[in-house]
Amino acid sequence: MDPKPIMEELLRCLEENRPAALVTVTSASGSTPSRPGAKMLVYDDGAILGTVGGGALEARLIEEAVRVIKKGEPFYASYSLNDNDAAGLGMVCGGEVSAFIDCFVTGPELVIVGAGHISQDLARMVKMLDFKVTVIDDREDYACKERFPEADRLVVDDIGDVLDKYKITENTYLAILSRGHKYDQVALEKVVGSDAVYIGMIGSRSKIKTVFESLRDKGFKDSDLEKVHAPIGLDLGGSTPAEIALSIAAEIIKVRYSRGDGEGDRN
């Protein structure tokens, strides 16, 4: 297979913060379907693009690649096979196959829903903390480089439509800071059942109660809603946009290093 589509897809994975591993056969001898230089991209769910020869050998390399993604460390796989081993791995007779599995797992991503003043300060702060920053809003004059020079990605479109298709992983943090009750609820509906490590939503207690009751009426479970940090941020006592942004950044860092134990919720 031409490696260009694989490398283009790898670049897309990096842009979208999707973990992946690249398997490259470095050597092969004996009767093996693999050839040196053959490449295969493996996603975190075990799906693949490309092939390194097929059969049980490829299946074993896929398993290794998924493990590499989870550990975040590259791995050099080498198989020295006798005839019995070879039969199980799709070879006619024994041989040797080596492959390098490189992982591409980017750092944590903060997805900010809403492009208001708090979002501007928050984007600036978390970028200094080595987060990739994505800002989503349906207003082009708000979600723009002039207002968010630190953002890695700006998405201008219907918030619900964007979040419907957005790849949310266990390395994704979500801050819902849109301009109103309606948009916050739409955003929360789309992400509350996701794998995000952190979901925070801004708002008064009465607004949050209303949103949660609406979601319960739509069939969402309390176990899902309990994961939401709302009101968002640690209670640091501040009230300006920058101070609120700081409280959100502090909560995100707390969750990052405790992996979401919930102790940072503001009651």
N, C-alpha and C positions, 0 to 999 in steps of 0.2 A: 504494500500500500504506500502511496505517496505520503511522506511524512508531513507535508504542508498542512493538510486539514487537521492533523493531530496537533500541530504546534499552534495553529490558529485557534483551535478549541481550547487549548491550554491557556492561551492569552485571554480568551473570553472568561474562563474560570477565574483567573486572577483578577480581572476587572470586576467580576460579580461576586468575589469573595467566596467562591465555591471550592472546597478542598478537593484536591485531585493528586494522583500519583502518575508519574511517567515511567513505564517499564521499557528498558532498552536491553536487548540481547547483546551481550558483549563477546561471547564466544560460544561456539557449538561444534561438536565433533560427533562422529558416529551417525547412526540413522535417526536423525531427529528432524521434526518438521520445522524447527526454528532455524533462523539464519542470523548471523551477526548483523547488527544494525536494525533489526526489526523492532518496531515500536508499538506500544499500546498505552492508551490513556485510560486510567481507571478512576472512576468517581467514588465518592465515599459510600455510596450504596451498592457498590459492586458492579454497576453498569460500566460498559467499556466502549471505546472507539479504537478501531484498529485491531490487529492481531499479531501474536508472536508464534503462530503455528497451530493454534487450536488444541483440542483434546484435553486430557487430564493435566498435562504440563501447564497449559495456559490457565486452567482452573486453579492450579496451585499457586501460580504467580499472581492471579487476581486476589486470592486470599491473603497472600503476603503483602500485596499493595494496599489492601484495605487496612491491614494491621499497621503498615507504615504510616498511613494517613492518621490513624488514631493516635499513634505514638509521636508523630511529628518528627520522625528521624529517618533518614535514608537508610537503605539496606542493600547489601550485596548478596544475592542469592546464587548458590552454586549447587548443582546436582550432578553427582557422579553415580552412574547407574549400571547395575548388572542387567542381564537379560530379563529377569523377572520384574525388576523395577521398571525397566523400559516399557514392557508390555502395558503396565498400568498407566504410563504417562504418554502413550500414543507413539512409541518408537518401535521400529522393527527389531532392533537389537540395542545393546548397551551403548552408552556414550556419555558425553559431558555437555552440560548446558550451564552457562553463567549469565546472569542478568543484573543490571543495576536498577534499583527502584528508588527514584528520587521523589520526595514529597513536596507539594506546593500548597502549604497551609498558611494563608495570610493571617495577619494579626486580627484582633477583635474589631468588629465594625459597629459603629453607632448609627442607626437609622433614625433621623429626626423627622417626624411628621409635622409639617408646619414650618413656615419660614419667617416667623416674627422676631421681635427683639431678643427674647430669651434664647431662641434658637441660634441667633447670631453669636451671642456670648458663649453658649454651650459648645458650638462647633469649634470656636477658637480654643476653648479650654481643653476639650478632649483630644484635639489634634496634638496638643503639647504632651498628651499622655499616650501617644503612639496608637491612637485609634484611627481606623479608616472612617471617614465621615461621609454619609449620604444624606441629602436633604430632599424631601418630597413635598411638593406643594402644587396646587393647580393654577397658581398665579405666576406668570412669567416674569413680571417686574419685581417679584419678591424672591423667588428661587433663582438667583442669578449670581454670576461671579463677582459682580461689584459688591454685593452684600455678603457673599460667602466665599471669599478668596481661599479659605482653608479647605473647603469641601473637595473631596475626591470625586464626588458624583452629585450632579443636580438633576432631579427628575421632575419635569413639569408636565403634569397630566392629572386626570381624575384620581384622587387618593385611593379610593376603593379599588379601581382597576389596577393601579400600580401594585398595591399590596396583594391583590389576588394572584399575581404572577411572580412576586418577589421571592427570591431564594433566601429563606430564613434558616439559619443553622444554629447549632449550639454555641456558636461564636458570635451571634448577633445580639445586640442590645437595641432596644426600641424606646424612644422617648416621644410620646404623643403630646404635641404642643401646638395643635392647630388653632384656628381662630374662632372655634365655636363648638358648642355641644354636639351639633349634628355631625361635624366632621370627625370629632374625637370618637364618637360612638361607632361611626363607620370604620374608622381605623382599628379600634379595639376589636370589633367583630371579626375583622380579617386576620388578626394576629394572635388573639388570646389562646387559641389552641395550637399554636406553633411551637417549634423547638427553641425559641429565643430564650437566652439565659436571663434576660431582664426585660420587663415591660413596665414602663412607668407612664402614668397619665396625669396631666395637670388638671386642676379644677377644685372648686369648693366642695365641701362635704355633701351639700345638697345636690350639686350637679353629679357628683360621682354616684350618690345613692340612686338618682334617677336613671343614669346610664346603666348601672348594674341591674336594676329592676327590669329595665327594658330588655337587657340581654338574657336575664332569667326567663322572661316571658317568651323569648325566642328559642329556649331550650338549652342555653348554656348552663353549665354546672358550676356550683359554688367552688368546687376544687380548681376549676380554671380561673375563676375570678379572684380567688385567694392569692394567686401568683402575681397579680397586678399591684405594683407599688403606686398607691393612690391615697391621698395626694402625693404627687411625685416629689422626691428629694428628701434628704435628711432635714430635720427641723433645726436650722442654724439661727433662726430668728430674723433673717433678712427679708426685704420685700422688693428691692429694686431688681430689674431684669438680670443684672450681673450677679447679684446675691442669690437669686433663685437658681440661675445657671450653675453657680458654684455648689449649691446644695444638691442639685441633680448629679453633677460630676462626682461629688463626694459619695453619693449613694451608689452610683455605678461602680466606682472603684471599690467600695465595700463589698458589693456583690461579686465583683470580679475576683476578689481574693478569698471570699468565703463560698463562692460558687452558689449564690442564691439561697442562703439559709433563712432569709426573710427578716433578720433582726434589724435591718436598716429601715423598715417601714415606718413612716410617720403616722401616728395614731391620732 
